[in-house]
Amino acid sequence: MFLKIKSAVFIDRLTFEVDQPQKCMLKAVLKDDRGSICSAYETEVKNGQQVLDWDGLNDLPYGVYTLEVSRGDDEMKMRLVKRV
């Protein structure tokens, strides 16, 4: 796993902790329980950058989401919950 999520429950933002921070492109999508993409995030991770914040998630409906993150050939999936 190349990053960790601070919490599997979120309200208006996701905070990522980057393992082995190195310069790369990070792409992430949040999908609802039907598999539809609800939000997308793309950023360049800088050398030594250990924390990333994905803001602007307040308008998403409450419920369960699947987070899919990719960095080059590395990919990971995680289930998250948006709450009040």
BELQUIPE-V397735 format. One record per helix or strand of 3 or more residues. SS is the DSSP state (h for helix, s for strand). FROM is the first residue (numbers start at 1). TO is the last residue. If there is no record, write none. Layout:
ss->SS from->FROM to->TO
ss->SS from->FROM to->TO
This chain:
ss->s from->3 to->5
ss->s from->14 to->18
ss->s from->24 to->31
ss->s from->37 to->45
ss->s from->51 to->54
ss->s from->63 to->71
ss->s from->74 to->82
